[in-house]
């Protein structure tokens, strides 16, 4: 297994996004004013409840709203084959760094995923705002433990969990959550 990822266009976009966020390398630009979003969704858990293409449209909507995606590789064609060549610790550490460099986490939780549940917990532990979204009609399929984080006396960061009916509804919920949690205007 390889220790480093072959660089995809996404890796470069993510690197430039985070470097710009840190006030670094982008010629003539000042510190990025838009929120950096860590996006999480099922990968190995599959796409039984919501297709990969629908999740990809949700990722694109976040970018269309003007936010910087720290992670948008999950729905790229061939990603599972590329990541299978990487060491699990390398993947964890890469994603954890993206998570820590992000302002907010947005998670599509319609498809069950141990990894996404862990990422949500990591975001909460880091004190980052978390928005969990799932397709309307799947309320009974979403983990009670994950949904129970909303309103829990043990969770002190902003956290919401909502069903959405379509891409516009999801986009509106994302914008409202980021505006409220990160002071975006």
C-alpha positions as CSV (number, residue, x, y, z in Angstrom):
1,X,0.0,0.0,0.0
2,X,1.1,3.5,-0.8
3,X,1.7,6.1,1.8
4,X,0.8,9.1,-0.3
5,X,-2.1,9.9,-2.6
6,X,-1.7,10.4,-6.3
7,X,-2.7,14.0,-6.7
8,X,-6.1,14.5,-8.3
9,X,-7.7,17.8,-9.3
10,X,-9.6,17.6,-6.1
11,X,-6.4,17.3,-4.0
12,X,-5.1,20.4,-5.7
13,X,-8.3,22.4,-5.2
14,X,-8.5,21.4,-1.6
15,X,-4.9,22.4,-1.0
16,X,-5.3,25.8,-2.7
17,X,-8.6,26.3,-0.8
18,X,-7.0,25.7,2.6
19,X,-3.9,27.6,1.7
20,X,-6.0,30.6,0.7
21,X,-8.0,30.2,3.9
22,X,-4.7,30.5,5.8
23,X,-3.9,33.7,4.0
24,X,-1.1,32.1,2.0
25,X,-0.3,31.4,-1.5
26,X,-2.9,32.9,-3.8
27,X,-1.4,35.8,-5.6
28,X,-2.8,39.2,-4.7
29,X,-5.7,37.7,-2.6
30,X,-6.4,38.4,1.0
31,X,-7.7,35.9,3.5
32,X,-10.7,34.0,2.2
33,X,-13.9,35.4,3.6
34,X,-16.2,32.4,2.9
35,X,-16.6,29.4,5.3
36,X,-14.5,26.3,4.6
37,X,-16.9,23.3,4.7
38,X,-15.9,19.8,5.5
39,X,-18.3,17.6,3.6
40,X,-18.9,14.0,4.7
41,X,-21.0,11.2,3.1
42,X,-21.0,7.4,2.8
43,X,-18.4,5.9,0.6
44,X,-17.7,2.2,1.5
45,X,-21.2,2.0,3.1
46,X,-22.7,2.4,-0.3
47,X,-25.5,4.4,-1.8
48,X,-28.6,2.3,-1.0
49,X,-30.8,5.2,0.1
50,X,-29.3,8.0,-2.0
51,X,-27.3,7.7,-5.2
52,X,-23.7,8.9,-5.5
53,X,-24.9,11.3,-8.3
54,X,-27.4,12.9,-6.0
55,X,-24.7,13.4,-3.3
56,X,-22.3,14.8,-5.9
57,X,-25.0,17.4,-6.8
58,X,-25.2,18.3,-3.1
59,X,-21.5,18.8,-3.0
60,X,-21.6,21.0,-6.1
61,X,-24.4,23.1,-4.5
62,X,-22.2,23.9,-1.5
63,X,-19.5,25.2,-3.9
64,X,-22.2,27.1,-5.9
65,X,-23.3,28.8,-2.7
66,X,-19.8,30.3,-2.5
67,X,-18.3,28.1,0.2
68,X,-14.9,26.4,-0.1
69,X,-15.1,22.6,0.2
70,X,-12.2,21.1,2.2
71,X,-13.3,17.6,1.1
72,X,-15.1,16.9,-2.2
73,X,-13.4,13.7,-3.3
74,X,-16.1,11.3,-2.0
75,X,-18.2,11.1,-5.2
76,X,-15.5,11.2,-7.8
77,X,-15.6,8.3,-10.2
78,X,-12.9,5.7,-9.2
79,X,-12.3,7.1,-5.7
80,X,-12.8,3.8,-4.0
81,X,-10.2,2.1,-6.1
82,X,-7.7,5.0,-5.6
83,X,-8.2,5.1,-1.9
84,X,-8.0,1.3,-1.6
85,X,-4.3,1.7,-2.5
86,X,-3.7,4.0,0.5
87,X,-2.9,3.2,4.1
88,X,-5.9,3.7,6.4
89,X,-3.9,5.9,8.8
90,X,-2.9,8.2,5.9
91,X,-6.5,8.6,4.8
92,X,-7.6,9.2,8.4
93,X,-4.9,11.8,9.1
94,X,-5.5,13.6,5.7
95,X,-9.2,13.8,6.4
96,X,-8.7,14.8,10.0
97,X,-6.5,17.7,9.0
98,X,-9.1,18.8,6.5
99,X,-11.7,18.5,9.3
100,X,-9.6,20.7,11.7
101,X,-9.0,23.3,9.0
102,X,-12.7,23.6,8.3
103,X,-15.1,26.1,9.8
104,X,-18.2,23.8,9.7
105,X,-19.1,20.3,8.8
106,X,-22.0,19.3,6.5
107,X,-22.9,15.7,6.4
108,X,-25.2,13.8,4.1
109,X,-26.4,10.9,6.3
110,X,-29.1,9.2,4.2
111,X,-26.7,6.2,3.6
112,X,-25.4,4.5,6.8
113,X,-21.6,5.0,7.4
114,X,-19.4,4.3,10.3
115,X,-16.9,6.7,8.9
116,X,-19.4,9.6,8.7
117,X,-20.5,8.9,12.3
118,X,-16.9,9.1,13.4
119,X,-16.3,12.3,11.4
120,X,-19.4,13.9,13.0
121,X,-18.1,12.9,16.5
122,X,-14.6,14.3,15.6
123,X,-16.2,17.6,14.5
124,X,-18.1,17.8,17.8
125,X,-15.0,17.0,19.8
126,X,-13.2,19.8,17.9
127,X,-16.1,22.2,18.8
128,X,-17.0,22.8,15.1
129,X,-20.6,23.4,14.0
130,X,-22.2,20.3,12.4
131,X,-25.2,20.1,10.0
132,X,-26.5,16.7,9.2
133,X,-28.9,16.3,6.3
134,X,-30.9,13.3,5.1
135,X,-33.4,12.8,2.3
136,X,-37.1,13.3,3.4
137,X,-38.8,10.0,4.1
138,X,-35.8,8.4,5.7
139,X,-36.4,9.6,9.3
140,X,-36.8,6.1,10.6
141,X,-33.6,4.9,9.0
142,X,-31.2,7.5,10.6
143,X,-29.3,6.5,13.7
144,X,-31.0,7.7,16.9
145,X,-27.6,8.1,18.5
146,X,-26.5,10.5,15.7
147,X,-29.8,12.4,15.7
148,X,-29.8,12.5,19.5
149,X,-26.7,14.7,19.4
150,X,-29.0,17.6,18.6
151,X,-30.1,19.0,22.0
152,X,-27.8,16.7,24.0
153,X,-26.4,18.2,27.2
154,X,-23.1,16.7,26.2
155,X,-22.8,18.6,22.9
156,X,-21.9,22.2,23.2
157,X,-21.2,23.2,19.5
158,X,-24.0,24.3,17.1
159,X,-25.6,21.1,15.7
160,X,-28.7,20.5,13.6
161,X,-30.2,17.6,11.8
162,X,-32.8,18.1,9.1
163,X,-34.6,16.2,6.4
164,X,-34.6,17.9,3.0
165,X,-37.0,17.4,0.1
166,X,-34.7,18.5,-2.8
167,X,-31.5,20.2,-3.7
168,X,-32.9,23.7,-3.3
169,X,-34.2,22.8,0.2
170,X,-30.8,21.3,1.1
171,X,-29.0,24.4,-0.2
172,X,-31.3,26.7,1.8
173,X,-30.7,24.7,5.0
174,X,-26.9,24.8,4.4
175,X,-26.8,28.5,3.8
176,X,-29.0,29.3,6.9
177,X,-26.9,27.0,9.1
178,X,-23.6,28.4,8.0
179,X,-24.9,32.0,8.3
180,X,-26.0,31.3,11.8
181,X,-23.0,29.3,12.9
182,X,-20.2,31.1,11.2
183,X,-21.5,34.6,10.8
184,X,-21.5,34.5,7.0
185,X,-23.2,37.4,5.3
